[in-house]
Amino acid sequence: MGDRLAQGQLAQRLLDLRASGESWPDIARTLHAAYGVVAHVSTLADWHRQLTDDDEQAEVAQ
């Protein structure tokens, strides 16, 4: 649902915000303001961990 609200860009936006040094509460506020996405900071951290783990596993497989 959140990704649909973010027009398919939620994962990339989350990665970009975190890479720029934003805190989880700031990321939650940004995603809510920009897309109406409501997510707890622990949920955002879990999503980020899953995304970065997937990226690391893909690099190892290549």
C-alpha positions as CSV (number, residue, x, y, z in Angstrom):
1,M,0.0,0.0,0.0
2,G,2.7,2.4,1.0
3,D,4.6,1.8,-2.2
4,R,1.5,2.4,-4.3
5,L,1.0,5.7,-2.5
6,A,4.7,6.6,-3.3
7,Q,4.1,5.6,-7.0
8,G,6.5,2.7,-6.8
9,Q,9.3,4.7,-5.3
10,L,9.0,3.9,-1.6
11,A,12.1,1.6,-1.4
12,Q,14.3,4.0,-3.3
13,R,13.1,7.0,-1.3
14,L,13.7,5.2,1.9
15,L,17.2,4.2,0.9
16,D,18.0,7.7,-0.3
17,L,16.8,9.4,2.8
18,R,18.7,7.1,5.1
19,A,21.9,7.4,2.9
20,S,21.6,11.2,3.3
21,G,21.8,10.8,7.1
22,E,18.2,11.3,8.0
23,S,17.0,9.9,11.2
24,W,14.1,7.3,11.3
25,P,11.7,9.9,12.8
26,D,12.6,12.4,10.1
27,I,12.1,9.8,7.4
28,A,8.7,8.8,8.9
29,R,7.7,12.5,8.8
30,T,9.0,13.0,5.3
31,L,7.2,9.9,3.9
32,H,4.0,11.0,5.6
33,A,4.2,14.5,4.3
34,A,5.2,13.5,0.7
35,Y,3.0,10.4,0.2
36,G,0.6,10.0,3.1
37,V,2.5,6.9,4.2
38,V,2.2,6.1,7.9
39,A,4.9,3.8,9.2
40,H,6.5,3.4,12.6
41,V,10.2,4.0,12.8
42,S,10.8,0.4,13.7
43,T,8.9,-0.7,10.6
44,L,11.1,1.7,8.5
45,A,14.2,0.3,10.0
46,D,13.1,-3.3,9.3
47,W,12.3,-2.3,5.6
48,H,15.7,-0.7,5.3
49,R,17.4,-3.8,6.7
50,Q,15.5,-6.0,4.3
51,L,16.4,-3.8,1.4
52,T,20.0,-3.6,2.2
53,D,20.3,-7.3,3.1
54,D,18.7,-8.1,-0.3
55,D,21.2,-5.8,-2.1
56,E,24.2,-7.4,-0.3
57,Q,23.0,-10.9,-1.1
58,A,22.5,-10.0,-4.8
59,E,26.1,-8.6,-4.9
60,V,27.5,-11.8,-3.4
61,A,25.6,-14.0,-5.9
62,Q,27.1,-12.1,-8.9
